Amino acid sequence: MEPKITGNDNELPFSGFNEQRNEIKFIDFLNDDDLQELNNILKWNCFVVDNNGRRFGNLAWRGKRNTPQIIPDKRILLMNEYFNLTDKHVLEIGCFEGIHTIALSQYAKQVTALDSRIENVVKTIVRSSLFGFHPTVFKLNIEEDLTKYWDLLSADVMHHVGVLYHLKDPVQHLLDLGKYIRLGIMLDTHYSLEQDAKETFQVNGKIYYYKKYREKGYADVFSGMYESSKWLKLDDIVSILKEAGFGQVDIVEHRDERNGPRVLLMAKKLIKSNLTK
């Protein structure tokens, strides 16, 4: 069956998708008109496919998020193997439009998700609810002074994908993680190669080298919140995590992507033994 095109030929098909179908509790029984109205109410930048092969959401633009999103992402499967999320409270930062939030809700006991853009908060709540999940979702810029938010952020494990390389102060952010994450972190981020880290800045009296990366600011949902961000060297990322209390850092995967090198790692706090001699 050929996908049915809606509107002009530049738009994505509405139906006829055969791959990455999902059982979506409160979407599968909607009629086509209602689902198309839902797709048009919010400016979606990614989409999933329901059990009937219909699109829920939209692409960002031609060539960007123009294929169905996979639920669950393989990184969440690895995260579950590593941390056993069954009885864990997971904190997700940068929830975007809820794709990972839904997958985390399938595995974890409790999920809290946040994003610095209110439109992403709304879309995550809507999409998660229609899948039948009700995570706690709210707006928060992770680079603010978080002192008064420790209770809101407190969790066992953090899902940290695609955020670190958008921050203006990634060092202080990493150092703070140990204050509200009790067990560990799944971190997926770009980093700078040694020869590209030509800029320096100082945190707590220590100098760090970084690569300056130009951002597009708040208006672009795929960018950081400020004019530029700092890409840290991988060795520094590992050492800062250990300084923050995550004594075990395992590199799971290296990837070379269009924008630069990327790493997937798992960081875990070491449990101190209560045994005495």
Secondary structure by P-SEA (a helix, b strand, c coil): cccccccccccccccccccccccccccccccaaaaaaaaaccccccccccccccccbbbccccccccccccccaaaaaaaaacccccbbbbbccccccaaaaaaaacccbbbbbbccaaaaaaaaaaaaaaccccbbbbbcccccccccccccccccccccccccccccaaaaaaaccccccccccccccccccccccbbbbcccbbbbbbbbbbbcccccccccccbbbbbcaaaaaaaaaaaccccccccccccccccbbbbbbbbbbbbbcccc
